[in-house]
Amino acid sequence: MAEILNLALLAFSGGGESSGGLLDVNPGLIFWVLVTFVFLMIVLTKIAWKPILASLDEREALIKDSLDSAEKAQKEAEKLLKKNEANLAKAEEQAQKVIAQGREYAEKVKSQMLEESKSEAARMIKEATAQIERKNQEAFNKLKDQVAEIAIEAAEKIIRENLDKEKQTKLIDKYLKDLNKN
């Protein structure tokens, strides 16, 4: 190191003349600058480097923790996303089941209502047929009674002298019963 200093002194000395210029080399000044530089390096190493390195280590640890936390958060987010996707798929599947059940129920109700309306229509037709049959029977009985009355009146007028009314009615009823059987 001493050799480097000597060479630097010779290069800047310019042959030993001291003109006092800015670029003139002064060996005493160089020595004190080097001593001051070495002293500052030692002081900075002892005093400043430790807090600076500690601060850098702390920052590095903070960044590493932040990266680890971000990675954990990303993994958690991915898990939640997968879970949400699974839940969404499950909910969609359940919705499809509910829709299918609703359609099935609607079809059942439709079939049931159609069956009930058919049975109701058949019942109404049966009742109407029975009522028509009763009305026809009533009309036939009235007609039979009217025919019997007319026949009795006609026969009465014709045979008034030979038969009485009771015998005529029995005779006509017997005749009408024979007609019904045929």
C-alpha positions as CSV (number, residue, x, y, z in Angstrom):
1,M,0.0,0.0,0.0
2,A,2.9,2.3,0.7
3,E,4.1,1.8,-2.8
4,I,0.8,2.9,-4.3
5,L,0.9,6.0,-2.2
6,N,4.4,6.8,-3.3
7,L,3.5,6.4,-6.9
8,A,0.4,8.6,-6.5
9,L,2.6,11.2,-4.8
10,L,5.1,11.2,-7.6
11,A,2.4,11.4,-10.3
12,F,0.8,14.4,-8.7
13,S,3.8,16.1,-7.5
14,G,5.0,17.3,-10.8
15,G,8.7,17.1,-10.0
16,G,8.6,18.6,-6.5
17,E,7.5,22.2,-7.4
18,S,4.8,23.6,-5.1
19,S,2.9,26.1,-7.1
20,G,-0.3,25.8,-5.0
21,G,-2.6,24.8,-7.8
22,L,-5.7,22.7,-7.5
23,L,-4.2,19.7,-9.1
24,D,-0.9,19.9,-7.3
25,V,-0.1,16.9,-5.1
26,N,0.6,17.5,-1.4
27,P,1.9,14.4,0.3
28,G,0.8,15.6,3.7
29,L,-2.7,16.3,2.5
30,I,-2.9,12.9,0.9
31,F,-1.8,11.2,4.1
32,W,-4.4,13.0,6.2
33,V,-7.1,12.4,3.7
34,L,-6.3,8.7,3.8
35,V,-6.1,8.6,7.6
36,T,-9.4,10.4,7.8
37,F,-11.0,8.1,5.2
38,V,-9.8,5.0,7.1
39,F,-11.0,6.5,10.4
40,L,-14.4,7.2,8.9
41,M,-14.6,3.7,7.5
42,I,-13.8,2.2,10.9
43,V,-16.3,4.5,12.7
44,L,-19.0,3.9,10.1
45,T,-18.3,0.1,10.3
46,K,-18.7,0.2,14.1
47,I,-21.5,2.7,14.4
48,A,-23.5,3.0,11.2
49,W,-23.1,-0.3,9.4
50,K,-24.7,-2.4,12.2
51,P,-27.9,-0.3,12.3
52,I,-28.0,-0.1,8.5
53,L,-27.5,-3.9,8.2
54,A,-30.0,-4.5,11.0
55,S,-32.5,-2.3,9.2
56,L,-31.8,-4.1,5.9
57,D,-32.2,-7.5,7.6
58,E,-35.4,-6.3,9.2
59,R,-36.7,-5.0,5.9
60,E,-35.7,-8.3,4.2
61,A,-37.6,-10.3,6.9
62,L,-40.6,-8.0,6.5
63,I,-40.6,-8.5,2.8
64,K,-40.2,-12.3,3.2
65,D,-43.1,-12.4,5.7
66,S,-45.2,-10.3,3.4
67,L,-44.4,-12.6,0.5
68,D,-45.2,-15.6,2.7
69,S,-48.5,-14.0,3.8
70,A,-49.4,-13.1,0.2
71,E,-48.7,-16.7,-0.8
72,K,-50.8,-18.1,2.0
73,A,-53.6,-15.6,1.2
74,Q,-53.4,-16.6,-2.5
75,K,-53.6,-20.3,-1.5
76,E,-56.6,-19.6,0.8
77,A,-58.2,-17.6,-1.9
78,E,-57.7,-20.5,-4.3
79,K,-59.2,-22.9,-1.7
80,L,-62.2,-20.5,-1.2
81,L,-62.6,-20.1,-4.9
82,K,-62.7,-23.9,-5.4
83,K,-65.0,-24.3,-2.4
84,N,-67.3,-21.5,-3.9
85,E,-67.2,-23.2,-7.3
86,A,-68.2,-26.5,-5.7
87,N,-70.9,-24.8,-3.7
88,L,-72.2,-23.0,-6.8
89,A,-72.2,-26.3,-8.7
90,K,-74.0,-28.0,-5.9
91,A,-76.5,-25.1,-5.7
92,E,-77.0,-25.2,-9.4
93,E,-77.6,-29.0,-9.2
94,Q,-80.1,-28.5,-6.5
95,A,-81.8,-25.8,-8.5
96,Q,-82.1,-28.1,-11.4
97,K,-83.5,-30.8,-9.1
98,V,-86.1,-28.3,-7.8
99,I,-87.0,-27.3,-11.3
100,A,-87.3,-30.9,-12.4
101,Q,-89.4,-31.7,-9.3
102,G,-91.6,-28.7,-10.0
103,R,-92.1,-29.8,-13.6
104,E,-92.9,-33.3,-12.4
105,Y,-95.3,-32.0,-9.8
106,A,-96.9,-29.7,-12.4
107,E,-97.4,-32.7,-14.7
108,K,-98.9,-34.7,-11.9
109,V,-101.3,-31.9,-11.0
110,K,-102.1,-31.5,-14.7
111,S,-102.8,-35.3,-15.1
112,Q,-104.7,-35.3,-11.8
113,M,-106.8,-32.4,-12.8
114,L,-107.4,-33.9,-16.3
115,E,-108.4,-37.2,-14.7
116,E,-110.7,-35.4,-12.2
117,S,-112.3,-33.4,-14.9
118,K,-112.8,-36.5,-17.0
119,S,-114.3,-38.4,-14.1
120,E,-116.5,-35.3,-13.2
121,A,-117.6,-35.1,-16.8
122,A,-118.4,-38.9,-16.8
123,R,-120.3,-38.5,-13.5
124,M,-122.2,-35.5,-14.9
125,I,-123.1,-37.5,-18.1
126,K,-124.1,-40.4,-15.9
127,E,-126.3,-38.2,-13.8
128,A,-127.7,-36.5,-16.8
129,T,-128.4,-39.9,-18.4
130,A,-130.1,-41.1,-15.2
131,Q,-132.1,-37.9,-14.9
132,I,-133.1,-38.2,-18.6
133,E,-134.0,-41.8,-18.0
134,R,-136.1,-40.8,-14.9
135,K,-137.8,-38.0,-16.9
136,N,-138.5,-40.4,-19.8
137,Q,-139.9,-42.9,-17.3
138,E,-142.0,-40.2,-15.7
139,A,-143.1,-39.0,-19.1
140,F,-143.8,-42.6,-20.1
141,N,-145.8,-43.2,-16.9
142,K,-147.7,-40.0,-17.4
143,L,-148.3,-40.9,-21.0
144,K,-149.4,-44.4,-20.0
145,D,-151.7,-42.9,-17.4
146,Q,-153.1,-40.4,-20.0
147,V,-153.5,-43.2,-22.6
148,A,-155.1,-45.3,-19.9
149,E,-157.5,-42.5,-19.0
150,I,-158.3,-41.8,-22.7
151,A,-158.8,-45.5,-23.3
152,I,-160.9,-45.7,-20.2
153,E,-163.0,-42.8,-21.2
154,A,-163.4,-44.1,-24.7
155,A,-164.2,-47.6,-23.5
156,E,-166.5,-46.1,-20.9
157,K,-168.4,-44.3,-23.5
158,I,-168.6,-47.4,-25.6
159,I,-169.3,-50.0,-23.0
160,R,-170.9,-47.8,-20.3
161,E,-173.8,-50.1,-20.0
162,N,-171.9,-53.4,-19.7
163,L,-168.9,-52.8,-17.4
164,D,-168.1,-50.6,-14.5
165,K,-165.2,-48.2,-14.2
166,E,-163.1,-50.4,-11.8
167,K,-163.2,-53.4,-14.1
168,Q,-162.2,-51.2,-17.0
169,T,-159.2,-49.8,-15.2
170,K,-158.0,-53.3,-14.2
171,L,-158.4,-54.4,-17.8
172,I,-156.4,-51.5,-19.2
173,D,-153.6,-51.8,-16.6
174,K,-153.3,-55.5,-17.5
175,Y,-153.1,-54.6,-21.1
176,L,-150.5,-51.9,-20.5
177,K,-148.4,-54.3,-18.4
178,D,-148.5,-56.7,-21.3
179,L,-147.3,-54.0,-23.6
180,N,-144.4,-53.1,-21.3
181,K,-143.3,-56.7,-21.2
182,N,-143.2,-56.9,-24.9
